[in-house]
Amino acid sequence: MAIAPTIQPLPAPWVARMAAGEVIDSLAAVVRELCENSLDAGTQRLVIDLWPEQWRVRVADDGMGLSLENLQLAALAHTSSKLSPDRFTAEQLGFRGEALHSLARLGRLTIASRTADAAAGWQISYDIGGQPQVATPIAIAPGCIVEVQQLFQDWLERRQSQPSPAQQLRAVQQQIQNLVLAHPSITVQVTQNDRPWLAFAPVHHPQERLLQLLPNTSPADWRSQSLDLGSEGQLQVVVGLPDRCHRRRPDWVKVAVNGRVVRVSELEQAMIGALHRSLPRDRFPVVFAHLQVPPSQVDWHRHPAKAELFLQDLPVWCERIQEAIAQTLPLDPAEEIELPASTALLRVAETTGSYSESPSHLRAIAQVLNTYVLAEQGDSLWLIEQHIAHERVLFEQLQDDWQLVACQQPILLSKLSLEQRLQLDRLGITAEDFGEDLWAIRHIPAALAQREDLVEALLELSRGWDLSAAQAAIACRTAIRNGTLLYPEEQQTLIDRWQHCRQPRTCPHGRPIALVLPETSLARYFRRQWMIGRSHGLGDP
């Protein structure tokens, strides 16, 4: 007969090592925790030195430093100077009192520090329990130097389970990129095996930091929006223009809350949703949102690495982010560029035009090839593709006023599979059994009511899309076809409606709508800046 097992408390060393291993699980985690402590100390300059093969990390800062008394307490379990005195609310990046103690548990921890008012600094090493050893005076500039050596030396299975050195360095690089993005004003220098690796100069705005992180972009590729929400907090959004900045993966859809880049899937999906109908097919946006919220509205105790959180009023923040993104992308033709060689005129025109808060009036002057509307605005010429401009207009109209209307007579569809019927039902279109493998549709999208190809359109919708994709398909099917003659008043009506779209640069499938030719570029192309005599070869020999 089997004997029932006896429940016993886990040995204290096991418990301590498991807890430490949750906080510090990699070289990247060491970098994250030490840098966050430095930021809390008010640092403006970080120097990070890595020796991956030696499992060694050193982080030096110019922050406020630690007194000898605080150095002696720094690595003890659950000690922190970063909590509000009246409630368990963290107002800084590091606050649990776990990082330094975990590093002492998992490696050989040494801290050297000096406060600005001290004549000299102190250096202390710590034992496995975080207890300070002998303090040694040291000549050091104000700030702090924390070094961890022999990480996971006593936990070889953790070392052996780590990814390859190259993958570990990518994870470290990701941590540093997130840090400098959320804190654009700091200087960061990183060495690897005593050789320079990464360097980030201080900037004033996350938009400038993104130019450092994504060097293949230009200042004209970015727009930003900042909102002061009073007691609710602040919101800053930086958006890469969707027709210029996009990725195959959502790896540059980033959210920061109170100075830390985190994973909040609801906010990330809100950002993707705000832009996905302006992007090329199967591409993801490049967008960064930084929320500054009262500490009482955030609970960081969801993940040991503080990579996730609980945020109050999350649906409201999703709406705020989408509104801020929408405000960054109205159209403005005023931006000009330098014209390169004449053969590149059209390629340059593709990048002309910009986004601003005040759209300008365009005047339609002609239709070209029954496909493009030629318009002028100030000193720019615009060539607008009529079908996709109308498609954008109809798509946003459907988004704002999605409604079904009753049919005078039911529309009969045959041989609908169960999946097709369920898909129509998700769009609010009910397929009633009409017998003999027939189904009756009695309510249809209003935009399709006058279409001669209504049956084909309904079958197309039944083949599986979400509501947004279905609206894009309806807009495409309903929009003015290329080759259709438009009278002058029809051209102007289309242009007027298109200018008032929220995202007028691309169609719902990500195709560019307009080609902009500034008059200054045309002048350079036709060499109007030349002197008459020189242009006729009458200048000095």
N, C-alpha and C positions, 0 to 999 in steps of 0.2 A: 504494500500500500504506500502510495506516494505521500511524502511528508510536506505539508504546506510550508512555503517559504516564509521566513521571518523578515518583516520590514525593519530595516536598519537605517540610521542616518548615514549619509555619505561622509567619508572622511573630509575634514576641513580643507586639506591641500587639494583634493579633487575639485571641491566646490570652487575654490579660489581660482584654480587653473581654468576651469570651464568658463567662469565668468569673465576672466581676463581674455580668453580666446574668442569670446563673442565680440568684444570691443576691438581687439587687435588681432586681425586674422591675416594680415599681409603687410608688405612694405608700404603699399598705398595707404593702408589704415594708419600706419605710424606717421606718414607725412600729413595726412588729414588732421589727426588729433593734435600734433605739435603745431601745425600752422594755425589751427583755430585758436589754440591757447595764445599764440603770438598776436593774432588779430585782437583778441580780447584785451591784450596788454597794450593796445594802441600802436602797434608797430606800423611803420611806413616803409620798411625795407626788410625783406626776408632773403636769407641765403640758405639754400638747401643743398646739402652734400650727400651723395648716395654712393655706397659701395655694395652693390647687390650681391656679388659673390661672397662677400664677408658678412652679409646680413647686418649691415651697419648703416645708420642714418644719423645725420646731424642737422639741426635747424637752429640758425642764429637770427636774432631779431634786434631791433633798436627800440623796443617797447619800454614800459616803465620799470621792468625788472622786479626782482624779489629780494626782500630783506633776508638776513640770516635766519631770523625767526620763522619766516614763511618757507624758506628753503627746507628747514628741518621738518616741516609738516607736509610739504608738497606732494610726496608720493605715498602718504598713508591712505588707506581705503576710505573712500567716500568723504573726502575733505574738499571743500570748495569755497571760494570767496565770491561766487557769482550768482547767489540766490537773493531774491527780494527778502527783506527782513520779516515781512508780515505774511508771506504765503509762499507756497512751493511753485514759484514761477520763475523760469530762467529768462534773463534778459540778455544773455551773451551766448556765444557759440558753444563754448565748453562749459558744462555746469554739473555733471553728475559726479565728479570726483572719481572717475574710473580710469581715465586715460593714463596718467602717470603711474598710478598703482599697477595697472595692467602691464605697462612697459617694464616696471621693476620685476614683476612676476615672470615675464616671458623673456627677458634679456638682461643686459648689464646697463643700468641707467646711471648717467652722470649729468648733473646740472651745474652750470656756472652762471652767476648772475650778479648784477650790481644795480642798485637804484641810483637815480640821478644825484641825490644828495649825499651819497656815500663816497668816502675817499677811496675805497677799494671794493672789490667784489669778493665773493666766496664761491668755492666749488665743493660739491658734496656728491659722493656716490651712495647708492642705496642698495640694501640687501633685498632678498626675494620677497620680504614682507613689506617693503617700502620704508623700512626704518633707515634713518640717515646714519652714515658712517662718519668718519672724522671730517670736519670742515676745514678746508685749506684756503687761506687768503690767496687771491689771484688778481693780477692786473688785467682789467677788462673794461671796455667801454660800457656805458649804461645800456642795459638790455639783458638778454638771456641767451644762453647757448645750451641746448639740450642734445645729448648724444646717447643713442642706444646702440649697443654692440651685441653680437652673438645672439641675435633674435631667434627664438625657438630652439636654442641650443639644447635645452632639456626637454624638448617636445619634438623629437625628430620626425614623428609621423606627420606633424603639421608641416614641417619643411618639405617632406617628400610629397605631400599632397598639393603643394603650390604649383601653379602653372609654370611654363617655361620662363626663363629670364626676360625674353623679349615681351611676353604677355604681361609680366609683372611691371615692366617699365612702361608699357602702354597704360596700365591701370594707374600708375603714378602720374603719368602725363595727364590723364583724364582728371585726376584729382586737382592737379595744379591748374589746369585750364578752368575748371569750375571755380576754383578759388579766385583767380584773377578776374574772371568774368563778373563774379558777385562783388568784387572789391577792386574796381578799376583804378583807384588812386594809389595803390601800393606798387612798389618795385619788387620784382622777384628775380633772383638769379639762381640757377640750378646747375650743379656739376654732377658728372657721373664718372666715378673712378678718377677724380681729380682733373677731369677735362670739362670745359664748358659744354653744356647741353641745351638748356633753355634760358631765355632771358625776356623779361617783359618790363618795359619802361612804364612809368605811371601815366595815366591819361585821365581825362575829366569825365568821360561818359562811356557806358557800356558799348555804345555804337563804335567808338574808337577802339575799344578793346577787341571787338569782333573783327575789325580790320586786321589786328595783329594775329588773331587766332585763325582767320580765314584769309590768308594773304592774296588769294586769287580774286578777291572781290575789291570793289572800289567804293569811295564814299558815296557815289551816286546810286549805289545798289541798296542803300539802307534808309529806313525811315523810323522815327521813334515818336512815342507819345508818353507824356507824364501826366498823371492825374493825382491831385491832392483831394483825398476823400474825407478830410476832416478827422473826426474821431475814429473813423473806420480804418484809417491808415493811408498809405500811398501806393500807387501802382505805376511802374515804368515798363513800357513794352518797346522792344526793338524788333523790327520786321525786315527781313530781306525781301526785296521786291519779288513777287512770286514768279515772274517770267524770267528773272535773272538768277535768283538764288534758290536752288532746290536740291534735294538729296534723294538717293535711292532708299535710304532708311531714315527713320525719325530720330537720328542720333543728334541732331541739332535743334530739337524742340526741347527747350530747357526752361525750368522754373526755379526761381530762388525765393526763399521766404526768410526774411530777416537776416540776410547775409550768407545763407547756406543754400547751395543748389541741392534740390531734393526731387524725389519721384512722387508726383501727385498725378495719378493717371487721369483723374477727372479734369484737371486743369490742362494737362497735355492734350487730351482729346478735344477740349474746347478750343485750343489754339489751332490744332489741325483742322477742326471743323470750320473755323472761321476763314480758312485759306484754301481748303482743298478744292473748291470749285474755281480757283484762280490759277491752279497749278497744272503743268503738263500731266498727262495721265500716268498713274503709278509713281508719282513723285511726292516727296514730303517737304514741308516748308522749313526755312531756317528762321527761327523766332525765339526770342528770349523775353521772359516776363519776370520782373522782380517785385514781389509783394513785401511791403513794410507794414506789419500789422501789430497791434498791441500785444505784448507777450501773453496776456491773459487769454487771448483768442487762439493760442497754439499749444498743443500738447505734443511734445517730442518723444514721449515714452511709448513709441510704437515699434522702434527698431533700435538695436544696440548701437548701430553706427549712425543713428539719427538721419538715415537716408530717406525715411518716410515720416509722416506726421499726421496728426489729427488737426484739422483746421475748421474752426467754426464758420458757419455761413458759407460753406463750400459752393453751393449752387449760385449764390450771389456773386462770388468771386469769378466763377466761370463766365457769368454774364458780363461782369466788368471787363474781363480780359477780352472777350469777343467785341465789346463796344470799343475798347481802346484800339484794337487791331483795325476795326472798320474805319476809325477816324484817321488812321495813318495813310490810307490808300486812295483818297480821291485824286482825280487827275489834274495836272497843271502843265501846260505846254511851255512854260516860260524858261525852263532850264536849257542852256545852250552847251555845246561841246566844241572842242577844237577839231577842225576838219583835217584829216590826213590826206593822202593822195587821192586824186579825183576818182580813181577806179574804186575806191572804198566808200564812196558817198552813200550808197544804199545800206551798206553794212553799218556805217556810222548812224544812219537814220534809224536803224532798228533799236539803237540804245538811247535815242533821243526821247524827250518827254519825261515827265517825272510825276511824282505824287505830292499833292499839297492839300491844304485845307480849303482852298477857294478855287473851284473849277471856273474856267473862263469860257466866254461865249464863242462858239464856232459858227461860222456862216457858210452854209452849203453853196457852192458855186457851180458844180457840174457833176454829172455821173460819167464814169469812165468804164467802157466795156460792159455796161449794164451789170457791173459787179462792185465797183468802188465808188464811194462818194468823195469827191474832192471838196475840201473845205479850207477856209482860211481863218486865222485868228491872230490879230496883231501883225507880227512879222514872221509868222510861221504858216506853212502849208501842211495840211493833214490829208492823208489818203486812208479812208476808213472802209474796211470790208463789210459790205452791207449785211450779209447773212449772219455773220457771227456777232456784229454789233446788235442786231435785232435779237439774236439768241440770248445775249446777256440781258437785254431789256426784259424779254419774256421770262427768263429764268428768275430774275429778282421779283418780277410781278407775281409769278407763281408762288415763290417763297412767302411773299407778303399776303397773298390772297388765294391760298389753295382752297378750292371749293369744287364740289361735285354738283352737277345739274341733272334734272330728270330728263330722260329721253321721251320724245313723243311716242315712239314705238320702241319696244325692247330690241336691243342688239343681240343677235344670236351668234354664239361662238361654238365651234364643234371640237370634239376630241381634246378637251382641256384635261391635263393630268391633275392629280391632287395637289402637287407642288404649285402648279400654275394657279389653281383656284385659291390656295392659301396665300400666294403672293399678291393676287388682286385684292384679296380681303385685307391684307396688311396696308394696302393703299386706300382702303375705304371703298373699294369697288366690289360689290357682292355679285357673285355668279350663282344664279338660282337654277336648280335642276329643271330642265325643260323637256326631258324625255328624249330617247333615241340618241344618246350621247351628245345632247345639245344643252347649252347653258345660256340663260338670258341675263343680259346686263341692262339694268334699268336706270343706273346713274353713272355718269361719265365725267371726267375732268372737263371743266368749262372750256378750257383752251382747245379741246379737241372737238367741240360740239359741231363745228362747221366743216370739219375735215372730210374730204372724200375718201381718204384712206383710214377712216376711223377703225375699221376692223383690224387692219394691219397694225395700227398703233396700239390697240388694246392687247393684241397678241404679243407685241414687243414688250409691253409693260409686264405681262404675265411671266416673262422668262427670268425674272429675278433681279431686283434692285431695291435699295432702300429708297425712302421718299425723295431725298435730295437727288439721287441719280435718276429717278423716274422723272422728276421735274426738269432735269437737264435734258433728258431724252425728248420730253414733250416740247421743250423750248426749241430744240434743234429741229424737230419735225415740223414745227409750226412757223418758224422764222421765214422771212422773205428769202426766196431762192436766188442764188446768183444767176444772172441772165435775165432777171426781171427788170423791166423798165420802170424807173421811178421818176415821176414828175417833180419839178423843183420844190413844190410845197411838201411833197412826200419825203424828199431828201432831207429838208430842214426839220420836219417832224421827227424823223428817225434820229437825226443828230441831237436834237433837243432832248429827246427821251434818253438817249444813250449817255449824254453828259451828266444826267442826274443819277446814274447808277452808283451803287456803293463801291463796286470794284470794276471800273470801266476799262481797265487795261487789257484784260483777257476774257475770253469766253468761258463758259462753265467747264470746258474741257482743257483749258490752259493755253489756247492759241492766242497769239497777239492780235488785237483788233485794229490798231492804227499804226501807221508809219508817219513820223513827223519829220519835216524838213525845215529847220530854221532858216530864215532869209539870210542870216550871216553865213551859214554854211553854203548856201547857193551862191552868195557873193564871192566867197573864196573859190568855189568851183569854177565860176565864170571869170575869175581874176579881175573883179571890178576894182580891187584896190590898187591895181597897176596904174602908173601914169600913162596917159594917152601916147605920148611920144615913145616911151620905152616899149609899150605893148605893140607898137608898129615898127619896132626895130630902128627908131630914129635917135636913140641915145648915143652917148659917147662910144667910140670904137674901143 
